[in-house]
Amino acid sequence: MNEHERAELARLLPPPARPELSSDRHRLLRGHLMSEIRDTKPTRVRRGKLGWVAIPALAGGLALAMVLPGGGDGAASKAPLAQQQGEQQVQGAQQAESGGSTLNAAPVAAVQLLTQAADTAAGKPDPKPGKNQFVYVDSKVSFAGTNLATGETKVDAPHRRQIWLSVDGSQWGVLKEEGKFGKAGEAAVKEGDKRPAPRPDGGLWLDPAKKPSLGAPTYNYLAGLPTDPDALLKKIYAETKGQGRTPDQQAFTTIGDLLREQIAPPAVSAALYRAAAKIPGVSAVADSVDASGRHGVAVAHEDSGVRTEWIFEPKTHEFLGEREVVVTDGDLGKAGTVVGHSAVLSRSITDKPGDEPKQNNA
């Protein structure tokens, strides 16, 4: 029986009582995954807004079975989900025997998870910030930096990153990152004639947005995006044409950047998740871990041997952060190597750049 026949049979059969692997399959996969953990070694990859470069941080193992928590609006039926998960687990065991690195749930699981995340986002209160206020995002990130003169790569430990972005893009923002900038940052801010004086806290001033865009969004810009997922995805494809390795991966990356380090009105955030569900190649990952060590389920897209994962809290479907994992042995390392991590700790609206709000709402 070929793959298509198995998938068709899975759709026709009633859901199994327990969509789990047998005990011998569990032992096989666990042994394979632990072997990969021992073989993994760090490397680097470039990605993300403001040019940050990711650091490897190995996850603490992969789940052997995935059952998405309740929620959603029925866009993907739960019976086929359970059936296809069981079928995918069998395929995953076969992949493990032949050197595959990860168990992904069936594509329908990714659509359901993104639908659940959209429902959660849509239920959030709209912050409705004033034009003179700032979006504040507090994160933990880990990445590697390379000395271009020597070629030496230094891996940073997970550290705090804070950013303040003008709601309408008309005011100077601030970026603070543990262990970064310092005197070099002060020298940089003196280069521009119109820049404010160097910040005593070591924060780096960010230029006001001359023309907000998908690559440099403001809250007000995001508020003007279409809330229809099809129209929104069409706009993303059009405005990112020629960027990235493939249109689909660039669209996935663009949406991920908007989700990670900004705040958008609830209807727009929900539309971004629903638009992502329409990108060819999205898949679900049973277990992922963000830069702060929180485990969750994830939606992923693979390109050039690296899988980018958006991690969600399993019960609430809140966005936790991102992870990038090598899936094909190559220049970036062995399959299973984690080459990028971020974790969103809190988001809120504040009145002044550089001032931490008293209460943060993730």
Beta strands, then each sheet from edge to edge (+ up, - down):
strand 1: 45-46
strand 2: 53-54
strand 3: 104-105
strand 4: 134-142
strand 5: 144-146
strand 6: 153-155
strand 7: 159-166
strand 8: 173-177
strand 9: 204-206
strand 10: 283-289
strand 11: 295-303
strand 12: 306-312
strand 13: 319-326
strand 14: 338-350
sheet 1: 1+ 2-
sheet 2: 3+ 10- 11+ 12- 13+ 14- 4+ 7- 8+ 9-
sheet 3: 5+ 6-
end
